[in-house]
Amino acid sequence: MPMTYGLVIGGVGLLAWLSAGQDSSYGALVVPMVLTGFGIGFTMPAATAAIMEASPAELGGVASAVFNAARQTGSAIGVALVGTLVGQGGGQGGGQGGGGLVSGLHAQAVIGGAAFLVAAALTVIALRPRPVAGEG
């Protein structure tokens, strides 16, 4: 369950970035930053544990390596995507001034928040109790 909670908290945190604007104070950005950070903090250890528990003991090193390689690849792609969205400014001003930055930030918030919430839904589906053969 920590993974599901983390994904939901992280998704809400990312979507909370939609409240950010050119004139937002740092104080107004604390809540989205904290929610996003806590969400990721709950998700990653739980995902690591799930991967390690699902792999045979003799393949634990391989499972860990594949998981970390996938995580790092996803992080690199995510940083590049966010940079592109912010640089393009969601089609508004090509990143010139705060409007492009804000619209790019909002675009990444929607994409990231939606991805986290879809992942949370998939986690709930995957963790549903399955009926035992011969029962029911």
N, C-alpha and C positions, 0 to 999 in steps of 0.2 A: 503493500500500500504506500510506502514512502515515495516510490517512483511516481505513482499516480498523483499523489498530493503535490509532489514537486513539479510535475508537468503542468498541473492546473495553476499552481501559484506562479510558476514562471510564465505561463501563457497570459495570466491576468496582469502580471508585471509588465510584460512586453506590450500588451494592449493599453496599459496605463500610460505608455509613452505618447499616446495620441493626445494627451492633455498638454504636451509640451508645445510651446510656441516661441516666437522670437523674443518675447519679453518675459518668459518664464524665469522665476527666481530659482536659485539652487535649491532652496527649501522645498519648492513644489516638485522637484525632480527626485527627491530623496525616496519617496514611497515607490515609484517605479523601479528605481535602482535596487532598493532593498528587496522588493518582491521578486525581481528577476534573479538577483543573486541567491536568495534563499531557495528559489525554485530549482535552479541549477545545482545548488549545494545538496538538495534532497535527492535530485534525480540521478546524478552521476554515480554516487556510491551504490545506490540501489541497483542501477543498471549493471555496474561492474559485478556486484554480488550475484545477480541473476545469470549473467554470462558464465561466471565461474561455477555456479551450482549446476548449470545445465550441461556443462562439458564433462566428459570423462576425466578422472583424476590424471591419467597419463597425458592428456592433451591440454591441461590447465595452462601451461606456458603459451601454447599456440593460441588458445582462446583469448588469453589476456593480450597477447601481441596483436591479434586481429582486431579486437575491440578497440585498443588504444590507437592503432593505425586508422581505423574507420573514424574514431572520434576526432583525431587530429586533422584528417582530411576534411571532415565536415566543418570543423572550425575554420580551416583555411579558406574553404569555399564560402562559408558564411561571412567571414571578414571581407573577402573580395566582393561578394554580392552587396553587402551593406555599403561598402565604399563606392561601388558603382551607383547604387540607388541615391546615396547622398550627393555624389558628384553630378549625377544627372538631375537631381532635384525633382524627381518625379515628373520631368517635363516642364518644370517651371523655372526658368532663369538659368538653367545649366549650372547650378551650383553657385551662382553669383549672389552674394548677400545671404541673409538669413532665410529668405523664402525658399530657396532651393534646398538648403540644409534641412529645414523643417519638413518640407514635403517628402524628401528622401527618408528622413527619420520616421515619418508617419507610414510610408510605404513599407519599410523594413519592420515596423512594429506590427502591422497587419499580417504580413507574411510570417514572421516569426511567431507571433501570438497564435495564429491559426495553426501553424505546424505543431506547436506545443499542445494545443487543445485536441487536435486530431490524434496525436501520439497518446495523449491521456485516454481518449476514447478507445483506441486500439489496445491499450494496456488493460483497461477494464474488461474488454471483450476477451482478451487472452487469459486473464486471471479468473474468469468465471469458473465456478465449480462445475466439473464435468460429472455426469451420471456414471456410476460404477456399473460395469457390465453385469447383467443379471438382476439389477434392481429397477424398480419402477415400472 
